[in-house]
C-alpha cells in the first residue's frame, strides 16, 4: 500500500472512531446529527435529525439541518419541504432569507 492510500485510510478510520465516540457518549440528537454530517454520513445524520424533530417539532434549526442533508443527498423535494417547515417555525430574519434562497434555488432545478 502506498503512503497516500495509507494516509487516506488513517483519516477515514480516525473519522469513524471519533464519530463512534460521539454517538456512544451523551449528546442530543442534534449533536449526533452534526457529528454524522461532519463525518459525511448524511443518511445516518438524517436518522438523528428525525429523532430531534420528534422531540421538538418547532425547532427551525432541526428543519434547517434536515434540509441541508436532503440537499447533500440530492433529494430536492424533501429539502424544499424541510426549508418550508423551517420558515414556518422561525422569526429569525437571517434564517428566513437563507431558507428562501435555498427554496428558490431548489425549485429552479426542477
Backbone as numpy.savetxt, mean C-alpha at the origin, in Angstrom:
# Nx Ny Nz CAx CAy CAz Cx Cy Cz
28.46 -18.72 -8.22 27.59 -17.55 -8.22 28.50 -16.31 -8.22
28.22 -15.38 -9.10 29.07 -14.20 -9.14 28.71 -13.23 -8.02
29.53 -12.24 -7.81 29.39 -11.28 -6.71 28.07 -10.51 -6.80
27.72 -10.09 -8.00 26.48 -9.33 -8.19 25.26 -10.14 -7.74
25.19 -11.39 -8.15 24.06 -12.24 -7.76 24.06 -12.49 -6.26
25.22 -12.63 -5.67 25.32 -12.85 -4.22 24.81 -11.64 -3.45
25.17 -10.46 -3.91 24.72 -9.23 -3.25 23.21 -9.09 -3.37
22.66 -9.35 -4.56 21.20 -9.28 -4.75 20.48 -10.26 -3.84
21.02 -11.47 -3.75 20.41 -12.49 -2.90 20.44 -12.05 -1.44
21.55 -11.50 -1.00 21.66 -11.03 0.39 20.68 -9.90 0.68
20.50 -8.99 -0.28 19.54 -7.89 -0.11 18.12 -8.45 0.04
17.78 -9.40 -0.82 16.43 -9.99 -0.76 16.21 -10.72 0.56
17.18 -11.47 0.98 17.06 -12.20 2.24 16.93 -11.23 3.42
17.67 -10.16 3.38 17.60 -9.15 4.45 16.21 -8.53 4.49
15.67 -8.18 3.33 14.33 -7.59 3.28 13.30 -8.55 3.84
13.35 -9.81 3.42 12.38 -10.78 3.91 12.55 -11.04 5.40
13.78 -11.05 5.89 14.04 -11.24 7.32 13.46 -10.08 8.12
13.73 -8.85 7.68 13.21 -7.68 8.39 11.69 -7.63 8.32
11.16 -7.97 7.16 9.72 -7.99 7.00 9.09 -9.02 7.95
9.71 -10.18 8.06 9.22 -11.21 8.98 9.23 -10.74 10.42
10.27 -10.05 10.82 10.34 -9.51 12.18 9.23 -8.50 12.41
9.02 -7.62 11.43 7.97 -6.60 11.58 6.59 -7.23 11.70
6.33 -8.26 10.91 5.01 -8.89 10.96 4.82 -9.73 12.22
5.89 -10.29 12.72 5.79 -11.13 13.90 5.63 -10.30 15.16
6.18 -9.11 15.14 6.14 -8.25 16.33 4.84 -7.47 16.42
4.73 -6.72 17.50 3.54 -5.89 17.65 3.53 -4.79 16.60
2.38 -4.38 16.24 2.24 -3.32 15.26 0.83 -3.31 14.73
0.43 -2.16 14.27 -0.92 -2.06 13.73 -0.96 -2.68 12.34
-2.15 -2.91 11.87 -2.30 -3.45 10.53 -1.71 -2.50 9.49
-1.83 -1.19 9.73 -1.25 -0.23 8.79 0.27 -0.28 8.80
0.85 -0.46 9.97 2.32 -0.57 10.05 2.79 -1.82 9.31
2.04 -2.90 9.46 2.40 -4.13 8.76 2.21 -3.98 7.26
1.17 -3.27 6.86 0.95 -3.02 5.43 2.09 -2.19 4.86
2.50 -1.17 5.60 3.60 -0.32 5.14 4.90 -1.11 5.02
5.14 -2.00 5.96 6.35 -2.84 5.91 6.32 -3.75 4.69
5.17 -4.35 4.43 5.04 -5.22 3.26 5.20 -4.42 1.97
4.63 -3.24 1.95 4.73 -2.39 0.77 6.19 -2.02 0.50
6.91 -1.66 1.54 8.32 -1.30 1.38 9.15 -2.49 0.90
8.72 -3.69 1.25 9.43 -4.89 0.81 9.00 -5.31 -0.59
8.05 -4.58 -1.18 7.58 -4.91 -2.52 6.54 -6.00 -2.55
6.00 -6.35 -1.39 4.99 -7.41 -1.30 3.60 -6.76 -1.29
3.18 -6.28 -2.45 1.98 -5.46 -2.54 0.70 -6.22 -2.21
0.59 -7.44 -2.66 -0.64 -8.21 -2.36 -0.72 -8.54 -0.86
0.42 -8.84 -0.26 0.46 -9.08 1.19 0.08 -7.79 1.93
0.54 -6.67 1.43 0.21 -5.39 2.04 -1.30 -5.15 1.99
-1.93 -5.54 0.88 -3.38 -5.37 0.76 -4.14 -6.17 1.81
-3.63 -7.32 2.18 -4.26 -8.12 3.23 -4.31 -7.31 4.53
-3.20 -6.67 4.85 -3.14 -5.89 6.09 -3.96 -4.60 5.98
-4.04 -4.03 4.79 -4.88 -2.84 4.58 -6.34 -3.21 4.78
-6.73 -4.37 4.30 -8.12 -4.81 4.49 -8.44 -4.98 5.97
-7.49 -5.47 6.74 -7.67 -5.60 8.19 -7.83 -4.21 8.81
-6.96 -3.30 8.42 -7.03 -1.93 8.93 -8.36 -1.27 8.55
-8.83 -1.53 7.35 -10.10 -0.96 6.89 -11.26 -1.52 7.71
-11.22 -2.80 8.04 -12.27 -3.41 8.85 -12.28 -2.81 10.26
-11.11 -2.42 10.75 -11.01 -1.84 12.08 -11.46 -0.38 12.11
-11.29 0.33 10.99 -11.66 1.75 10.93 -12.04 2.11 9.50
-13.31 2.11 9.24 -13.81 2.36 7.89 -13.81 3.84 7.51
-13.40 4.72 8.42 -13.40 6.15 8.13 -12.00 6.75 8.06
-10.98 5.90 8.05 -9.60 6.38 8.00 -9.17 6.59 6.55
-9.06 7.84 6.17 -8.71 8.18 4.78 -7.34 7.63 4.40
-6.41 7.56 5.36 -5.07 7.05 5.06 -5.10 5.57 4.68
-6.04 4.83 5.23 -6.20 3.42 4.86 -6.58 3.34 3.38
-7.52 4.17 2.97 -7.96 4.15 1.58 -6.86 4.66 0.65
-6.08 5.64 1.11 -4.96 6.15 0.31 -3.95 5.02 0.05
-3.58 4.32 1.10 -2.62 3.23 0.95 -3.20 2.12 0.06
-4.47 1.83 0.25 -5.12 0.80 -0.57 -5.10 1.21 -2.04
-5.39 2.46 -2.31 -5.40 2.95 -3.69 -4.01 2.85 -4.31
-2.99 3.26 -3.57 -1.63 3.19 -4.08 -1.20 1.75 -4.37
-1.62 0.84 -3.51 -1.30 -0.57 -3.73 -1.99 -1.11 -4.98
-3.25 -0.75 -5.17 -3.96 -1.21 -6.37 -3.32 -0.62 -7.63
-2.85 0.60 -7.53 -2.13 1.19 -8.67 -0.86 0.39 -8.95
-0.15 0.02 -7.89 1.12 -0.69 -8.05 0.94 -2.06 -8.70
-0.19 -2.69 -8.48 -0.42 -4.01 -9.09 -1.34 -3.92 -10.30
-1.46 -2.71 -10.83 -2.19 -2.45 -12.07 -3.65 -2.88 -12.00
-4.33 -2.40 -10.97 -5.77 -2.60 -10.83 -6.43 -1.22 -10.73
-6.50 -0.52 -11.88 -6.97 0.87 -11.86 -8.39 1.06 -11.36
-9.31 0.16 -11.68 -10.69 0.33 -11.22 -10.78 0.26 -9.69
-10.07 -0.68 -9.09 -10.06 -0.79 -7.64 -9.34 0.40 -7.02
-8.33 0.91 -7.71 -7.61 2.09 -7.21 -8.55 3.30 -7.19
-9.32 3.48 -8.25 -10.27 4.60 -8.31 -11.28 4.49 -7.18
-11.80 3.30 -6.95 -12.76 3.10 -5.85 -12.15 3.48 -4.51
-10.91 3.08 -4.29 -10.24 3.40 -3.04 -9.99 4.90 -2.91
-9.58 5.55 -4.01 -9.38 7.00 -3.97 -10.70 7.71 -3.69
-11.80 7.23 -4.26 -13.10 7.85 -4.00 -13.50 7.70 -2.52
-13.20 6.54 -1.94 -13.46 6.35 -0.51 -12.56 7.26 0.32
-11.36 7.46 -0.14 -10.44 8.37 0.52 -11.05 9.79 0.54
-11.54 10.22 -0.61 -12.17 11.55 -0.70 -13.35 11.70 0.24
-14.15 10.65 0.34 -15.33 10.68 1.19 -15.00 10.77 2.68
-13.77 10.41 3.03 -13.41 10.31 4.45 -12.33 11.28 4.88
-12.11 12.33 4.11 -11.08 13.29 4.52 -11.56 14.72 4.33
-10.99 15.59 5.14 -11.18 17.03 5.01 -9.84 17.70 4.68
-8.79 16.89 4.59 -7.44 17.39 4.35 -7.29 17.80 2.88
-7.03 19.09 2.66 -6.95 19.60 1.28 -5.86 18.94 0.45
-4.72 18.68 1.05 -3.63 18.04 0.31 -4.03 16.63 -0.13
-4.68 15.90 0.76 -5.13 14.55 0.43 -6.25 14.58 -0.61
-7.12 15.56 -0.51 -8.19 15.72 -1.50 -7.58 15.96 -2.88
-6.61 16.86 -2.94 -5.95 17.15 -4.22 -5.23 15.92 -4.77
-4.53 15.21 -3.88 -3.82 13.99 -4.31 -4.80 12.98 -4.89
-5.90 12.76 -4.20 -6.90 11.79 -4.67 -7.47 12.19 -6.02
-7.79 13.47 -6.18 -8.36 13.93 -7.45 -7.39 13.76 -8.60
-6.11 14.05 -8.37 -5.10 13.88 -9.41 -5.00 12.41 -9.82
-4.98 11.52 -8.81 -4.87 10.09 -9.12 -6.11 9.58 -9.86
-7.28 10.01 -9.42 -8.51 9.57 -10.07 -8.52 10.02 -11.53
-8.18 11.28 -11.76 -8.15 11.80 -13.13 -7.15 11.02 -13.99
-5.99 10.75 -13.43 -4.97 10.02 -14.17 -5.42 8.59 -14.48
-6.01 7.93 -13.49 -6.46 6.55 -13.68 -7.61 6.46 -14.66
-8.51 7.40 -14.61 -9.65 7.36 -15.53 -9.22 7.69 -16.95
-8.12 8.42 -17.08 -7.59 8.73 -18.41 -6.94 7.53 -19.08
-6.62 6.50 -18.30 -5.98 5.29 -18.82 -6.98 4.34 -19.47
-8.24 4.51 -19.14 -9.26 3.55 -19.61 -9.51 3.67 -21.09
